[in-house]
Amino acid sequence: MTDRILSPAQFEAALRAIGAERYHNLHPFHKLLHGGKLNRGQVQAWALNRYYYQHQIPVKDATLMARLPTSELRREWRKRLVDHDGDGTGPGGMERWVKLAEGVGLDRAYVESTAGILPATRFAVDAYVALVRDRSIVEAIGSSLTELFSPGIIAERVEGMLKGYPFVTMDTLAYFKPRLTQAPRDSDFALAYVKEHARTAEQQEAVMAALRTKCDILWAMLDALYFAYVEPRLVPPGAFVPKES
């Protein structure tokens, strides 16, 4: 903690450094996933557990939108709800994720029930919703800045999964194409917002702490997947048990 206020450029550099150190593209599970080193059951476990994150993203966004003080800000944030829930004329991100899960061999009803997700997945994702609900608006918006780092991981994921898994097709991975434009749009807005509204050293540090927490949440989700499905393969009671190992 420092009392020195960072310039906008320094603040942005500090935020980007958090991603370079902590973003979950560095996690061993993701390296296995992108490298084609997992079996179908392990890929299914990833898709199933990640669905709960996708399911709660619009809940998180609606929670934040209700707290925003102006129509302008609410209209801006509402784009995220449409991206994930759809607009009634076409599928949103959550529906495309269900299609991904079906594409790797999971049953839609089972996925949507969230009955088989890991307890740690539920705890981690719910902690993200709580962060956005309970912390200041600038911290809540700052926590979304993991989207600064997502285009790189998306390109790596699509290339690696298409190459590594014969049961994965471009249709399976249709979720990711819109994110290549949505994520930069959203992160540009969020970055500009925190640079303008984190005006004190304390506020800047709070935003950086929120981003670290968000990175920790994503990392913890992969820790749980690795522990249950890679090594030592201790699946907790009630969680998904792959048929293919």
C-alpha positions, 0 to 999 in steps of 0.5 A: 500500500502506498500513498502515491497516486499513480498517473493514468498510464501508471495505473493502467500499467499496474492493472495490466501487470496483475494480469501478466502475473495472475491471469488463469492462462498460466494455470497448469489445467489450462495448459493441459486443456489448450495443449490437447492433453486432457481426455473427453471426460476432463474436457466435459468437467471443465465445460460443466463447471465453467457453465456455472460461471457463465450462468452467474455472469448476467446475475453479477451484471444485473446486480451491478447495473442496479447500483449504477447511479445514471441512465448512461451507465446503466445503458452501457452496462446493459450491453453485457446482459444482452451479450450473455442472455441474448435479446430474444431474437438470437442466442446469447453467451449462456446459450452458446455455452450450453451448446459447447457443453452439448458438443463435448457430450454433456446432457443439456438438462444436467448442465443447466441443473448445475447439480454436478459442479464442484463445490469450489466452483460454486463457492468461487463464482458466488464470491464473485457475485458477492464482490460486485454486490458488496464493494464500491462501484469502482471496485466492482467495475475494476474486477471485470478487467480480466477481460483485458486479458481474455482475447489472447486466451480465447485465440489460444483456446480455440486453436489448441482445442480444435487441434487437440480434440477430434470431438471439438468443432468450430460449432462447438466453440461458437461461444468464443467468436463474439467474445473477441469483439465484446471483451475488448469493448467492455474492457475499454469502457471499464478501464476508462471508468476506473482510470477516471474514478479511482482518484486517490491512492486508496481507491486505486489500490482497492481497484487493483485488489479487486482485480487480484481477487477476480484473478484468484477466483478464476485460478481457484476454479481451475485448482478445483478442476485439477484436484478433482479430475487430473491429480489426485482425482478426488471427486467430491460427493455429488460432483460429476464423474466422467465416464471416459477417463 
